[in-house]
């Protein structure tokens, strides 16, 4: 499972980081690094929640984050 993180700086200076493979998994933060860290943590929580609720992952879980 490879997860892609897309980042962009908003007009107000905030950074947004989005996990492209997980709809709705995005975080805003003051810095790019904070936004990425928060988005990674959110992605892991979403994956864990899905597993806890019986959703089997499509692929084996070997997670790699890559900035786009």
WOGIHU-V936345 format. One record per backbone hydrogen bond with DSSP energy under -0.5 kcal/mol. NH is the residue of the N-H (numbers start at 1). CO is the residue of the C=O. If there is no record, write none. Layout:
# WOGIHU-V936345
((NH,CO) (NH,CO))
This chain:
# WOGIHU-V936345
((3,1) (3,64) (5,66) (6,4) (6,18) (8,16) (10,8) (10,14) (13,10) (15,29) (16,8) (17,27) (18,6) (19,25) (20,4) (20,18) (22,19) (23,21) (25,22) (26,24) (27,17) (29,15) (35,31) (36,32) (37,33) (38,34) (39,35) (40,36) (41,37) (42,38) (43,39) (44,40) (45,41) (46,42) (47,43) (48,44) (49,45) (50,46) (51,47) (52,48) (53,49) (54,51) (55,50) (56,54) (62,60) (64,1) (66,3) (68,5))
